[in-house]
Amino acid sequence: MAEQFVTLHCTPCPSCRFDAGQRIADGRLRWEESQYCPAYGVEACGGGWGPGPEWVRARIAAREGTVRLAVGGADGVPLRAVREVYGLSLPQLREARARGLDATPVEAELLRGGGPRAAGGG
Ligand SMILES: [Zn+2]
């Protein structure tokens, strides 16, 4: 779930600047976004756990590119990790296994490391 800390003017205006990114926190994927508007003098940030909304991933992909990952098998990232990170349904997971997956660099790092660590794990 997204966490919003500041209420913005409802409709982004031409002066609005957006930024978005992902990072690994506590062994899990986290996304963050920020908005700054010099016209209205507002700043806001939000974020949540997981890969984030599609526009966040699109922005990261445009800036940093994506990494094609094999899913499953000896050379692929673990299916369990893919499912945990993206919350895929089984048909989506089968498709990812068949076609591979376009991950952001941070997602790829997490998936190659075996996926999210279990909460409170040791
Ligand atoms: Zn604005």
Residues whose N, C-alpha, C, O or C-beta is under 5 A from the ligand:
A	BS01	ZN	P12 C13 S15 C16 C37
